[in-house]
Amino acid sequence: MRSLGPDEAALWARVTATIRPLSRRPVDTAQTVDPARPTIEANAKPPPNVRNPPRKAPAAPPPPRPGTTLDGSWDRKLKAGTVEPDRILDLHGMNLEGAWSAIDSALEQAIAAGDRVLLLVTGHARPDAPPVQRGRIRAAVHDWLAVSRHASRIAAVRAAHGRHGGGGSLYIILRRR
């Protein structure tokens, strides 16, 4: 790599000043080219007294959390709304305790029957309700499912397609036996 000449460095500085970042993080202006700063040549070697520190191996990606993965065909079918639920549980009119016991018993029945897809209707948040009262069941569902005695049998939880309730419903996909 060759270093930029004074004219090239000035041109490059003008070009980089017109760039709009894609992210919302602030741009580090210290990374712009300074014509007075010397650049390192590609074939330049470090001084003999400088020891290169050992490089760490790249970290392996974390394993997927249980209940968060499905293969691509499942996700496509769910997004398209072509999956028909085997069982539907409507939580309208229930309080938190009643909803929790209804979810637990519906999961037990679905697992016993060999069902794969449970449609959980939680209802849309009411815009006129106070924020504390709005969508309490929907907010608690993911935590409930994570600590449920049936958590190991749940393959994934996904937002429902519009024809099955959209934002007011969830698909719970159960693992095969």
C-alpha positions in Angstrom: 0.0 0.0 0.0 1.4 3.4 -0.9 0.9 6.5 1.1 -1.3 9.3 -0.3 0.3 12.4 -1.7 -0.7 15.8 -0.4 -3.2 16.4 -3.2 -4.7 12.9 -2.8 -5.0 13.3 1.0 -6.8 16.6 0.6 -9.2 15.1 -1.9 -9.8 12.1 0.3 -10.5 14.4 3.3 -13.1 16.2 1.2 -14.7 12.9 0.1 -14.9 11.5 3.7 -16.4 14.8 4.9 -19.5 14.1 2.6 -20.1 10.6 3.9 -23.2 10.0 5.9 -22.9 7.1 8.4 -25.3 4.2 8.2 -25.5 3.6 11.9 -26.6 6.0 14.5 -23.4 5.7 16.5 -21.2 8.9 16.4 -18.4 8.8 13.8 -14.9 8.7 15.2 -13.2 11.6 13.4 -9.8 10.4 14.5 -10.0 7.7 11.8 -10.0 10.2 9.0 -6.8 10.6 6.9 -4.4 13.2 8.2 -2.0 14.3 5.4 0.7 15.2 8.0 0.6 11.7 9.5 2.8 9.1 7.8 1.2 5.9 6.6 2.6 2.4 7.1 3.7 0.8 3.9 2.4 -2.7 3.2 5.8 -4.2 2.9 7.2 -2.4 6.0 8.4 -4.6 8.8 8.1 -3.8 12.5 11.3 -2.8 14.3 13.2 -5.9 15.5 12.7 -5.1 19.2 8.8 -5.1 18.9 7.2 -8.4 19.5 3.8 -9.1 18.0 1.4 -10.1 20.7 -0.3 -13.5 20.1 -3.7 -13.3 18.4 -6.6 -14.8 20.2 -8.8 -17.2 18.3 -12.1 -15.7 17.3 -14.8 -16.5 19.8 -17.3 -19.2 18.7 -20.9 -18.0 18.4 -23.0 -18.8 21.4 -25.2 -21.9 21.0 -28.8 -21.1 20.3 -31.1 -20.8 23.3 -33.7 -23.5 23.6 -37.0 -22.5 22.1 -35.6 -19.9 19.7 -34.7 -21.9 16.6 -36.7 -23.4 13.8 -35.6 -24.4 10.3 -36.2 -22.0 7.5 -39.3 -23.8 6.1 -41.1 -23.4 9.5 -40.4 -19.7 9.6 -41.5 -19.2 6.0 -44.8 -21.1 6.7 -45.5 -19.2 9.8 -44.8 -15.8 8.2 -47.0 -16.7 5.2 -49.8 -17.9 7.5 -50.0 -21.3 5.9 -49.6 -23.2 9.2 -52.9 -24.2 10.8 -52.8 -24.4 14.6 -53.6 -27.7 16.2 -55.0 -26.1 19.3 -56.2 -22.6 20.1 -56.1 -21.0 23.6 -57.9 -17.6 24.0 -56.8 -15.7 27.2 -59.3 -12.8 26.8 -60.9 -11.9 30.1 -58.4 -13.8 32.3 -56.3 -12.4 35.0 -52.6 -13.3 35.3 -53.1 -16.3 37.6 -55.9 -17.7 35.4 -53.9 -17.2 32.2 -50.9 -19.0 33.7 -52.9 -22.1 34.7 -54.7 -22.1 31.3 -51.4 -22.0 29.4 -50.0 -24.8 31.6 -52.9 -27.1 31.1 -53.2 -26.3 27.4 -49.5 -27.2 26.9 -50.0 -30.4 28.9 -53.0 -31.4 26.7 -51.2 -30.4 23.5 -48.1 -32.4 24.4 -50.3 -35.4 25.3 -52.2 -35.2 22.1 -49.0 -34.8 20.0 -49.9 -31.4 18.7 -47.2 -29.3 17.1 -48.7 -25.7 16.9 -50.6 -24.0 19.7 -52.1 -20.6 18.9 -52.1 -18.4 22.0 -54.4 -15.5 21.8 -53.3 -12.8 24.3 -55.1 -9.8 22.8 -53.9 -6.5 21.5 -52.8 -3.9 24.0 -55.5 -1.3 24.6 -54.2 2.2 23.7 -56.6 3.9 26.1 -55.5 1.8 29.2 -52.9 3.0 31.6 -49.4 1.8 30.7 -49.2 -0.4 33.8 -52.4 -2.2 32.9 -51.7 -2.6 29.2 -50.7 -6.1 27.9 -49.7 -7.7 31.2 -50.4 -11.2 30.1 -48.6 -10.7 26.7 -45.6 -9.2 28.6 -45.4 -12.2 30.9 -46.0 -15.0 28.4 -42.3 -15.4 27.3 -41.1 -15.5 30.9 -43.8 -18.0 31.8 -42.9 -20.3 29.0 -39.2 -20.1 29.8 -39.8 -21.4 33.4 -42.6 -23.7 32.6 -42.4 -27.4 33.3 -43.0 -27.8 29.6 -40.1 -25.5 28.5 -38.0 -28.4 27.2 -40.9 -29.4 24.9 -41.2 -25.9 23.3 -39.2 -25.6 20.1 -40.0 -21.9 19.5 -42.4 -19.0 20.1 -43.3 -16.8 17.2 -45.6 -13.9 16.4 -48.8 -15.0 14.7 -49.8 -14.2 11.2 -52.5 -11.6 10.7 -55.1 -14.1 9.9 -54.5 -15.7 13.3 -54.6 -12.5 15.3 -51.3 -10.9 14.3 -49.8 -8.8 17.1 -52.4 -10.1 19.6 -51.4 -13.8 19.2 -48.4 -16.1 19.4 -47.6 -19.4 17.9 -46.1 -21.9 20.3 -44.3 -24.6 18.3 -43.8 -27.8 20.2 -41.0 -30.3 19.6 -41.7 -33.7 18.2 -41.9 -36.6 20.7 
